[in-house]
Amino acid sequence: MKRLILATLAVFTLCTGSAGGADRVWTYHAFPFTFLFGNHIDTHQELRLVQADALAKLGIDKGDLLGWFYVFDSRETTDAGIPILKHCTGQEHYDAGCVAGWRIHAKPCIDEVNGCRAMFLYHDHDHPVWLLDPAVDSEGNLRGSRQHIVQPGSFTHMHWLTEGTTHEGTFLPSSLADIEALFGVDIHVPAECNVAMAEQLATGVICPGYFLQITALNPFGYDVWAFHHGGESLVLERGIDNQTHLNLLTTYRAVVVPLDGLPPYGE
């Protein structure tokens, strides 16, 4: 019974992002949240790799990731007076105070694990855009598929894995070997995937990665807050967030559209 109570408490703490109502604070990837993508996302995520199917009834399977995205208070507000929070990216933010802004549940998109493939298309100040299960149709158009988008759930963000990268003189390790050991596979990572920042990715490269489902919390006690990224400040309340990190496509073709009548970006 004691083990059951402890296990239930652990799941409760993970699923709420807090214990006793307190904010989850940044711990520098302290055990067991030691999973690393090997690129810039590791500055503001803490995740653990699920080792078994014990929580399968909750939709949490072996090879999934569980944890948090972190934010700091920019002390800025939107025009409506809503506090703007941003991702923590370095020591000055950790020192000022980084807390969990979202709870994360992630599932693999790895060819050798589940046949899922994601192709990098482009990056323009916001999150990098990925085409799922790419193929060329009879007319030469680059098409994708929705077959590997996880259901049930809201897994709307793709992030890539590396074998480890170097960024600004610091080596960023990766947990790729842990995934390989868990599933007993060798995962192919093209050299073009081994970069720290999205703008360094090469169009057309297919990288292993994870689909992230993120659930907004109430960081710093804010019931309503805004996340600033990609030139927009997007307003959030507690619950599933399909707005701030969306970056998946299933069909893609370069087209030229008339610009007359379109509003300026951000309006």
N, C-alpha and C positions, 0 to 999 in steps of 0.2 A: 504494500500500500504506500509506503514511504517513497519508493521509487516512482510509483505512478504519480504521486503528488508533485515530486520534483520535476518529472518529465512534463506534466501539465503546466507547471509554473514556467518552465523553460520555453515551451511553445507559446504561452501567453505573452511572456516578455518579448519574444521575437516578433510575434504577430502584432503587438501594439507599438513596438518601437520604444518602449519605456517600461520601467518598473516603478510602480507606485505613483505614476503620473509625471515623473521627472524626464527631462530631455535625455536622450541617448547622446553621449559626448564622444568626440573623436578620440581613438585610443592608439593611433599609429599601427593599425593592423595587429593588435594584440590577439593572441590565441583565444578562440578558435577562428577568428575572422582574418585569416592569413592568405586568402585567395587573391592573386594578382593577375591582371590582364597583361602586364608588361608594357603599359603605355600611360598616357596622361590621366586616364580615368582613375588611376590608383591614388591620385592626390585627393580625391573626394568620395571614394567608396570604401566600405569595409564589408567583405563577404566571406562566407564559409562555404566550402564544397561539401554537399551532402554525400555521405559515404554509403548509404544503404537505402532500401525502400521501406523503412519502418514507418514513414509518414505518408505512404502512398495514398491512404484514405483521405488525406488532406490535399491531395494533388501535388505532393512534394516527392519527387523521385530521385533515385540515385543519379548523381551527376548534376543536379540542380544547384543553384546558388541562392543563399539567403543572407540578407543583411540590409545595409542602408546607404543612401546618398546623403552627403553632409553639406550644410550651408552656413554662411555667416551673415550677420545683420549689417547691411551696407550703410545703415542710418539714413538712407534715402527713402523717398516715398513717391508713389504715383501722383498724378494730378488730383486724384480723388483722396489722397492721404493714406493710401494703403502701403505698409512697409515693404520695401524691396529687399529680398534676400538673394544671394549669389553663391555659386559653388565655391567651397574652399579650394585653394590651389597651392598654398604654401605656408611657411612657418608663421608669417605675420597674421594669417587668418586663424591658424591653430592657437596662437597666443591670445588673440582677441576673443576667441570662443567659437568653436564649430560644433553644431549639433545636427542630429538627423532631421532632414527635411522630408525624406521619403523612406518608406520601407521597400525593399527590393525582393522580388522572387524572379529568378532567371532560369531559362531552360536552354540547352545547347542547340546551336545550329552549326553542326560539324559533320561533314560528309562521311567520315569514317565511323561516326557514332550513330547517326540517324538519317544519313542521306541528304541532309539539308545543306544548301549552298547559297551563299550571299555574295553578290558582286558589287564592289564599290563603284559608284557612278560619278559623284562630284561632291565638293565641299565648298560652301560659300558663307563663311562666318558663323553659320549655325551648325547643327549636328550633321555629320556626313550621311549621305543618302545611299541606301543599299537596295539593289534589285534582287528579289528572291527567286532562286531556282532558274537562273537565266538560260534562255535558248533563243535561237534565231528562227523566225517563221519563214514560210515559203516566199514572202515578199521582202525578206531581208531585214525585217524589223526585229529589234531586240525585245523579247517578251519574257515574262516571268510567270510565276505560279503562286497561288495562295495555299497550296496543299500542306506546307510546313508551318504556317502560322498557327500557333498553339491555341487549341480550344479544349475546354472552356478557359476563359481568361481574357486579359487585355495586355498581351505581350507586344507592345507597339514600338519598342526601341531595340535596335541591333547595335552591338558593340563588338569590335574585333579583338582577337587574341594574337599575341606575338610569341616568339621563342625567347624574348628578352631584347631590350633595346637600350641604347645609350642616349641620354638627353641632357644637354647642357653640362656635360662632363660627368654625369652620374649614371651608373648602370641601373636600369629598371628591370628587375627579374620578372619571370613569368611562372605561372602555375601550370603550364601546359603539360609538363611531365606528370603531374598529379592526375590529370584527366586521363592521360594515356595509361597510367598504371591502374586506374579505377576501372576502365573499360577493356583493358588488354589490347589496345590498338596503337598503331603508329600514325600520328596525325601530321599530314603534310601542310607546312606553312610556307607559302611562296616568300621569297626574299623581300618582295615589295610590301608584304604585310608587316615586316619587322621595323616599324617606324613608331615614334612616340606621339606624333600629332596627326590629326586627320588631314591637314593640308599637305602632308607628305605622302599620302596614299596615291597610288597610280590608278587612273581610270581603267576599269576592266579586270582588276585583280580580284580573285575570289579568296576570301580569308575565312578561317574558322572563327566562330564567335558565339555569342549568347544573345537570346531574345530576353529583354527585361520588361517585367511588369512592375510598375512603380505606383505606390500608394502614398499620397500626400498626408503628412502628419500636421501637427500644430506647433512647429518649432518656436522657441522663445515664448510660448504661450499665445502666439498669434492664431486666432481662429480663421482669419482671412489674411492672406499674404500674397505677394507677387514674386515670381521668379524672373529674373532678367537674363535673357540669353538670345543671341541672334538678332539683336536690335529691337526686341519686344519685351515688355514686362507683362507677363501672363498671370492673371489673378487665380488663386487656388483656394479651395477649402478642403477640409479633410476628406479623403476618399480616393478612389481609383483616378489616376491622372493619365488621360490619353491626349494631352494637349502639349505639354512642355518639351517632350523628348521624342515626338513622333518622327521617324525617319525611314519608313519602309515603302517600297514601291513593288508592284507586281507587273506593271507594263511600262515600257519606256521607249520613246522615239523622239529624237531631236526635231523640234518643229519651230517655225518662226511665226509668231502671232502678231497681229496689228496692235500697236500700243495706244492708238487713239481711244480715248474714253476710259482708260484705266487710271485709277487714282495713284498718287505717289505712294511708294512703299511705306507701310506703317500706318496708313490711314484707312 
